[in-house]
Amino acid sequence: MRRTILLRSLLLGAVMVLLTSAWYRLNTPAVMSETARALLSSLTPEQSKKATFSMSDDERLNWHFIPRPRKGLPIKEMTQEQRHLASALLSAGLSQRGFIKATTIMSLEEVLRILELTRPSGNVRDPELYYFSIFGEPSEKGMWGWRVEGHHVALNFTMVNGKVTGSPNFFGANPRQILEGPRKGLRALPLEEDLARELLLSLDAGQRKIAVVSATAYKDILTGASRTAALEGQPSGLAAAKMNSKQREILERLLEEYANNFPEQIAQARLDMIKKAGANMHFAWAGVADEGGPHYYRVQAPAFLVEYDCTQNEANHIHSVWRDFNGDFGLDMLAEHYKSSH
């Protein structure tokens, strides 16, 4: 009898662990708020002053992906224990694949530092110059945000009433592919490039004539670090409605690669936007089709925009971004919140 009770207790405990685990997998705002609070509680008053801002501070919209002076608390100024907590917060904002991409991109700063010993760029290359900023008071149901930003990583998260958004988000890679040394062949963002090229090469001559909007790749993503995503006067490219089923499947796999960099709630919201857009999406390419040559592409839908560019440093330097036309920085959720509050 006692053994039966013990077994039932163990089974119940296991079920509770599984349910709790599932809840935390699904409840991204809870995980983010818990890890953000843990990081904040470890900071000194001086560090906290650097890392925290009000939700209404203009700094929340002041984002970029280039090497530049930044506000926030850099990894470089954290203790070993604080670095682990910062890594936990970064992990809370990304899926496993997204976390691998982000940390790989950060590690490329050391590769750049070595490459530039013979040709200095004037920029400081340091894998520890990634800055953490928290806006407002972290809570599962409240209104707050956070950011991780440095060279080629810019992640912006906003929580409003238990909902979370993660745009704009930027991943870059320089070099696109390491050409020599012990990490030769490493690519931080392989599928973002390969799937788009696969889609381009699957098009027939008529389709490609519409999709290729310029024989020369643009020097960078067109939206840059603008606070509001917008493309003005740009040819739209090939509509998904003009693609066959195999081509649309490749397009969806490409967009899923961007969506699945994030935890389930954010990823699912993006997948829902992709599904809702359906055939109402356009794929545009600029530049050459050959691997290793300068190229650019974008996917534009009514609610979102994906841009990718690889032209700098002899086409060995990637910039890629996901933008929500109405939801960058959670502006759509904030507008709905204020509307319902008043």
C-alpha positions in Angstrom: 0.0 0.0 0.0 2.8 2.4 1.0 4.6 1.5 -2.2 1.5 2.3 -4.3 1.1 5.7 -2.6 4.8 6.4 -3.2 4.6 5.4 -6.9 1.5 7.6 -7.3 3.3 10.5 -5.7 6.2 10.1 -8.0 4.0 9.9 -11.0 2.1 13.0 -9.9 5.4 14.8 -9.4 6.6 13.8 -12.9 3.3 15.0 -14.4 3.6 18.4 -12.6 7.2 18.7 -13.8 6.1 18.1 -17.4 3.2 20.5 -17.1 5.4 23.2 -15.6 8.0 22.6 -18.3 5.3 22.9 -21.1 3.9 26.0 -19.5 7.3 27.7 -19.5 7.9 26.7 -23.1 4.7 28.3 -24.1 4.8 31.3 -21.7 7.6 33.3 -23.2 6.8 36.6 -21.3 7.1 34.7 -18.0 10.5 33.3 -18.8 11.7 36.6 -20.1 10.5 38.6 -17.0 12.0 36.0 -14.6 15.4 36.0 -16.3 15.4 39.8 -16.7 14.6 40.2 -13.0 17.4 37.8 -12.1 19.9 39.8 -14.1 18.7 43.1 -12.7 19.0 41.9 -9.1 22.6 41.0 -9.7 23.6 44.5 -10.8 25.3 47.2 -8.7 23.7 50.6 -8.6 26.2 51.9 -11.1 25.5 49.0 -13.5 21.7 49.3 -13.0 21.9 53.0 -14.0 23.5 52.0 -17.3 21.2 49.0 -18.0 17.7 50.4 -17.2 15.5 53.0 -18.9 11.9 54.0 -18.7 9.5 52.5 -21.2 8.9 55.9 -22.7 12.7 56.7 -23.1 13.6 57.6 -26.7 16.5 55.2 -26.4 14.1 52.3 -26.8 13.7 53.2 -30.5 17.4 54.1 -31.0 18.6 50.9 -32.6 21.4 50.0 -35.0 23.6 47.1 -36.1 27.0 48.8 -36.8 29.9 49.2 -34.4 29.2 52.4 -32.6 29.0 53.9 -29.0 25.9 52.5 -27.3 23.9 52.9 -24.1 23.2 49.9 -22.0 25.4 47.5 -20.0 28.0 45.7 -22.0 29.1 42.1 -21.3 32.6 43.5 -20.9 31.5 45.2 -17.7 29.8 42.2 -16.2 31.1 39.8 -13.6 31.3 36.1 -14.5 28.0 35.4 -12.7 26.3 38.4 -14.4 27.4 37.1 -17.8 25.7 33.8 -17.1 22.5 35.6 -16.2 22.8 37.8 -19.4 23.2 34.7 -21.4 20.1 33.2 -19.8 18.1 36.4 -20.8 19.4 36.2 -24.4 18.5 32.5 -24.5 15.0 33.4 -23.3 14.5 35.7 -26.3 15.6 33.1 -28.9 15.1 29.5 -29.9 18.0 27.1 -29.7 18.8 27.8 -33.4 18.5 31.5 -32.9 20.8 31.4 -29.8 23.4 29.5 -31.8 23.3 32.1 -34.6 23.5 35.0 -32.2 26.5 33.6 -30.3 28.2 32.5 -33.5 27.8 36.1 -34.9 29.3 37.5 -31.7 32.2 35.2 -31.9 33.0 36.5 -35.4 34.2 39.8 -33.8 37.4 37.9 -32.8 37.8 36.7 -36.4 37.5 40.3 -37.6 40.0 41.5 -35.0 42.6 39.0 -36.3 41.8 39.8 -40.0 42.1 43.5 -39.4 45.5 43.3 -37.7 47.0 43.7 -41.2 44.3 46.1 -42.5 42.9 48.1 -39.5 39.4 49.4 -40.0 39.3 51.8 -37.1 36.5 49.9 -35.4 36.9 48.1 -32.1 36.2 44.4 -32.6 35.3 42.7 -29.3 32.9 39.8 -28.6 32.2 41.4 -25.2 30.8 44.7 -26.6 27.2 43.6 -26.7 24.9 45.7 -24.6 21.9 44.7 -22.5 19.2 47.3 -21.9 15.9 46.9 -20.0 13.0 49.3 -20.5 10.4 49.5 -17.7 9.7 47.0 -15.0 9.9 43.3 -16.1 6.6 41.5 -15.3 4.6 38.8 -16.9 1.5 40.9 -17.5 2.9 44.4 -17.5 4.3 46.7 -20.2 8.1 46.6 -20.6 10.9 45.7 -23.1 14.5 44.8 -23.4 17.2 44.8 -26.0 20.5 43.1 -26.8 22.6 45.1 -29.3 26.1 45.2 -30.8 27.8 44.7 -34.1 25.5 42.5 -36.3 23.1 41.6 -33.5 20.1 43.8 -32.7 17.2 42.2 -30.9 14.3 44.3 -29.6 11.5 42.8 -27.5 8.3 44.3 -26.1 5.8 42.8 -23.7 2.3 44.2 -23.3 -0.4 42.4 -21.2 1.2 39.0 -21.6 1.9 39.3 -25.3 5.4 39.6 -26.7 6.9 40.8 -30.0 10.5 40.7 -31.2 11.0 43.1 -34.0 12.9 44.7 -35.5 15.5 42.0 -35.2 18.8 42.0 -37.1 21.4 39.3 -37.7 24.5 39.9 -39.7 27.7 38.0 -40.4 31.2 39.3 -41.3 32.7 37.2 -42.7 29.8 35.5 -44.3 32.1 32.5 -44.5 35.4 32.1 -42.8 37.9 31.5 -45.6 41.0 30.4 -43.6 42.2 29.4 -40.2 40.9 26.8 -37.7 37.3 27.7 -38.3 37.5 27.7 -42.1 34.2 27.1 -43.8 32.0 28.3 -40.9 28.8 30.2 -41.9 26.7 31.8 -39.3 23.6 32.3 -41.6 23.7 29.6 -44.2 20.0 28.9 -44.8 19.1 32.5 -45.1 21.3 32.6 -48.2 20.9 29.1 -49.6 17.1 28.9 -49.5 16.7 32.3 -51.2 19.1 31.2 -54.0 17.3 27.9 -54.3 14.1 29.8 -54.8 15.7 32.1 -57.4 17.2 29.2 -59.4 13.8 27.4 -59.4 12.2 30.2 -61.3 11.7 29.9 -65.1 12.9 32.7 -67.4 9.7 34.6 -67.3 9.4 34.5 -63.5 13.0 35.4 -63.0 12.6 38.5 -65.2 10.0 39.8 -62.8 11.8 38.7 -59.6 15.2 40.2 -60.5 14.5 43.9 -59.9 18.1 45.0 -60.5 21.2 43.5 -62.1 23.3 45.2 -59.4 22.8 44.3 -55.7 22.1 47.2 -53.4 24.9 48.4 -51.1 22.8 47.5 -48.0 19.4 46.6 -46.8 17.1 49.5 -47.9 15.3 50.0 -44.6 18.7 50.4 -42.7 18.1 51.1 -39.1 15.0 53.2 -39.6 12.6 53.4 -36.8 9.6 52.6 -39.0 9.9 50.0 -41.8 9.0 51.4 -45.2 10.0 50.9 -48.8 9.2 53.7 -51.2 9.2 53.4 -55.0 10.8 49.9 -55.0 9.7 47.3 -57.6 7.9 44.6 -55.7 9.3 41.5 -57.5 7.5 38.2 -58.2 4.2 37.5 -56.5 3.8 34.2 -54.6 0.6 33.9 -56.6 2.7 33.5 -59.7 4.8 30.7 -58.2 4.1 27.0 -58.4 3.6 24.8 -55.3 7.3 23.8 -55.1 8.4 27.4 -55.3 6.0 28.5 -52.7 7.2 25.7 -50.4 10.8 27.0 -50.7 9.6 30.6 -50.0 7.8 29.3 -46.9 10.9 27.4 -45.7 12.9 30.6 -46.1 10.5 32.6 -44.0 10.3 29.9 -41.4 14.0 30.1 -41.0 13.6 33.7 -39.9 10.5 33.0 -37.8 12.0 30.0 -36.0 15.0 32.0 -34.6 12.6 32.8 -31.8 10.7 31.0 -29.0 7.3 29.5 -29.7 5.1 32.5 -29.0 7.0 34.9 -31.3 7.7 32.2 -33.9 4.0 31.2 -34.0 2.9 34.8 -34.5 5.2 35.1 -37.4 4.1 31.8 -38.9 0.5 33.0 -38.6 1.4 36.2 -40.5 3.1 34.1 -43.2 0.0 31.9 -43.4 -2.4 34.9 -43.5 -0.4 36.5 -46.3 -0.7 33.4 -48.4 -0.1 34.2 -52.0 0.0 37.9 -51.2 3.8 38.0 -50.8 6.5 39.2 -53.2 10.0 38.0 -53.7 12.6 40.3 -55.2 16.2 39.7 -56.0 19.0 42.0 -57.0 22.6 41.1 -58.1 24.0 37.9 -59.4 22.7 34.4 -58.8 26.1 32.7 -58.4 27.3 31.8 -54.9 30.0 34.2 -53.7 28.7 37.1 -55.8 27.0 40.2 -54.5 23.3 39.7 -54.0 20.3 41.1 -52.2 16.7 39.8 -51.7 13.6 40.7 -49.9 10.2 39.2 -49.1 7.4 41.7 -48.7 4.0 40.9 -47.3 1.2 43.2 -46.0 2.3 42.8 -42.4 6.0 42.2 -42.5 9.3 42.6 -44.5 12.4 40.5 -44.7 15.5 42.0 -46.2 18.9 40.4 -46.8 22.0 41.9 -48.4 25.5 40.4 -49.1 27.7 42.9 -51.0 30.3 44.4 -48.7 33.8 43.0 -48.3 33.8 41.3 -51.7 30.3 39.8 -51.0 31.4 38.1 -47.8 29.4 40.3 -45.4 25.7 39.7 -44.6 23.0 41.9 -43.3 19.5 40.5 -42.7 16.4 41.8 -40.9 12.8 41.1 -40.1 10.5 44.1 -39.8 6.8 44.4 -38.8 5.2 47.3 -40.6 2.8 48.0 -37.7 4.4 46.0 -34.9 8.0 47.1 -34.7 8.8 47.9 -31.0 5.4 46.6 -30.1 3.8 49.8 -31.4 0.6 48.0 -32.5 0.2 46.3 -29.0 0.9 49.5 -27.2 -1.7 51.4 -29.3 -4.3 48.7 -28.5 -3.3 48.9 -24.9 -3.8 52.7 -24.7 -7.0 52.5 -26.7 -8.5 49.9 -24.3 -7.2 51.8 -21.2 -8.9 55.0 -22.2 
